[in-house]
Amino acid sequence: LDGAGLGYQPGLGTTDLLAALVWQRQGFDVRAGYIASLGTNGTPGIKLRRGDDVATGVGYSPVYGQWEGRIGLLGLLRLQDSQSTASGSPVTIPESAGAQVNLQIEAGWRPQSNLLISLKIAAALLSRETNARVDGLTRSSSVSLGTTLWW
């Protein structure tokens, strides 16, 4: 999933099925993914069923010795309006479907061939309507620090 650039919160405690493809050549990449929401979350008082998402992205990843980076754009499209079942019967959240475009910047240091320490920053360039923010897709920004170890 991380390789597809979908490092955003897919849901609020829902069970999701995620599939992604990445094509890379000479530092450039094209990414596509699908996030299927398989159920309602278990958060007391919220009870949310998200719509499914399609994600596409493009980017460039330069490498300089032990340092590597990536800059890219990620487009997310919520296909269906989400539903809240907090009151018992499902209620559609109006205008919760829609598109968002995020700028992604990543920097990584590889001190050994099997270890990567990375910092990832993302910011929304185009975000969905205010009503959509309840269901977990819209974030104004995201920062993550990670370590990947291969063996």
C-alpha positions as CSV (number, residue, x, y, z in Angstrom):
1,L,0.0,0.0,0.0
2,D,2.7,2.4,0.9
3,G,4.3,1.9,-2.5
4,A,1.2,3.1,-4.1
5,G,1.4,6.4,-2.3
6,L,-1.8,5.8,-0.3
7,G,-0.3,6.5,3.1
8,Y,-3.5,8.3,4.2
9,Q,-6.0,7.1,6.7
10,P,-8.2,4.8,4.6
11,G,-11.1,4.8,7.2
12,L,-12.0,5.3,10.7
13,G,-11.7,1.8,12.0
14,T,-13.4,0.1,9.0
15,T,-12.2,-3.1,7.5
16,D,-10.9,-2.3,4.0
17,L,-9.5,-4.3,1.0
18,L,-6.7,-2.4,-0.7
19,A,-5.1,-3.2,-4.1
20,A,-2.4,-1.1,-5.8
21,L,-0.1,-1.2,-8.8
22,V,3.1,0.8,-9.4
23,W,5.0,1.2,-12.6
24,Q,8.5,2.7,-12.4
25,R,11.1,3.7,-15.0
26,Q,14.2,5.8,-14.7
27,G,13.0,7.4,-11.5
28,F,9.4,8.2,-12.7
29,D,6.4,6.3,-11.5
30,V,2.7,6.0,-12.2
31,R,0.5,4.5,-9.4
32,A,-3.1,3.3,-9.2
33,G,-5.1,1.8,-6.4
34,Y,-8.5,0.8,-5.2
35,I,-9.8,0.9,-1.6
36,A,-13.0,-1.1,-1.0
37,S,-14.8,-0.4,2.3
38,L,-16.0,-3.8,3.5
39,G,-18.0,-2.7,6.6
40,T,-19.0,-0.3,9.2
41,N,-16.5,0.9,11.8
42,G,-16.8,-0.1,15.4
43,T,-16.4,3.3,17.0
44,P,-19.2,4.0,19.5
45,G,-21.4,6.9,18.5
46,I,-20.1,7.3,15.0
47,K,-21.0,4.0,13.1
48,L,-19.7,5.0,9.7
49,R,-19.7,3.2,6.4
50,R,-17.4,4.9,3.9
51,G,-17.7,4.9,0.1
52,D,-15.0,3.1,-1.9
53,D,-11.9,5.1,-3.2
54,V,-9.9,5.1,-6.4
55,A,-6.4,6.6,-6.2
56,T,-4.0,7.5,-9.0
57,G,-0.6,9.3,-8.8
58,V,2.5,10.3,-10.6
59,G,5.9,11.1,-9.2
60,Y,9.7,11.4,-9.6
61,S,12.2,9.7,-7.2
62,P,15.8,10.8,-7.4
63,V,18.6,8.8,-5.7
64,Y,21.9,10.3,-4.5
65,G,24.1,7.7,-2.8
66,Q,22.5,6.8,0.5
67,W,19.8,9.4,0.0
68,E,16.6,9.1,-1.9
69,G,13.5,11.2,-2.4
70,R,10.2,11.5,-4.1
71,I,7.9,14.3,-5.2
72,G,4.5,13.5,-6.6
73,L,0.8,14.1,-6.9
74,L,-1.9,11.7,-5.6
75,G,-5.5,12.0,-6.7
76,L,-8.2,10.4,-4.6
77,L,-11.8,9.9,-5.7
78,R,-14.5,8.8,-3.2
79,L,-16.9,6.9,-5.5
80,Q,-20.0,6.8,-3.3
81,D,-21.4,9.0,-0.5
82,S,-20.6,7.6,2.9
83,Q,-23.4,6.6,5.4
84,S,-23.8,7.0,9.1
85,T,-25.8,4.5,11.1
86,A,-25.3,6.2,14.5
87,S,-29.1,6.8,14.8
88,G,-30.0,3.2,13.8
89,S,-31.0,3.3,10.2
90,P,-28.4,4.3,7.5
91,V,-28.3,8.1,6.6
92,T,-26.4,9.2,3.6
93,I,-23.8,12.0,4.3
94,P,-24.5,14.5,1.4
95,E,-21.6,15.5,-0.8
96,S,-19.2,13.1,0.9
97,A,-18.2,11.6,-2.4
98,G,-15.7,13.6,-4.5
99,A,-12.1,14.3,-5.4
100,Q,-9.0,15.3,-3.6
101,V,-5.5,16.0,-4.9
102,N,-2.5,15.8,-2.6
103,L,1.1,16.9,-3.0
104,Q,3.6,14.3,-1.6
105,I,7.2,14.9,-0.7
106,E,9.4,12.1,0.7
107,A,13.0,11.9,1.8
108,G,14.8,8.7,2.8
109,W,18.2,7.7,4.1
110,R,19.5,4.2,3.5
111,P,22.5,3.6,5.9
112,Q,22.5,-0.1,4.9
113,S,21.1,-2.0,1.9
114,N,18.4,-3.5,4.0
115,L,17.4,-0.4,6.1
116,L,15.5,2.7,5.1
117,I,14.6,5.6,7.4
118,S,12.1,8.0,5.8
119,L,10.1,11.2,6.3
120,K,6.9,11.7,4.3
121,I,5.0,15.0,4.1
122,A,1.7,15.4,2.2
123,A,-0.6,18.4,1.8
124,A,-4.0,18.7,0.1
125,L,-4.0,21.0,-2.9
126,L,-7.6,20.3,-3.7
127,S,-9.9,18.9,-1.0
128,R,-13.5,17.7,-0.9
129,E,-16.5,19.6,0.6
130,T,-16.7,20.2,4.3
131,N,-19.3,17.5,4.7
132,A,-16.9,14.9,3.4
133,R,-14.4,15.4,6.2
134,V,-16.3,13.2,8.6
135,D,-15.4,10.0,6.8
136,G,-11.6,9.9,7.0
137,L,-10.4,10.8,3.5
138,T,-9.8,14.5,3.8
139,R,-6.7,15.7,5.7
140,S,-5.1,19.1,5.2
141,S,-1.7,17.7,5.8
142,S,0.1,14.5,6.9
143,V,3.6,13.9,8.3
144,S,5.0,10.5,9.0
145,L,8.4,9.1,10.0
146,G,9.1,5.5,9.2
147,T,11.6,2.7,9.1
148,T,11.6,-0.2,6.6
149,L,13.8,-3.2,7.2
150,W,14.3,-6.0,4.7
151,W,15.7,-9.4,5.5
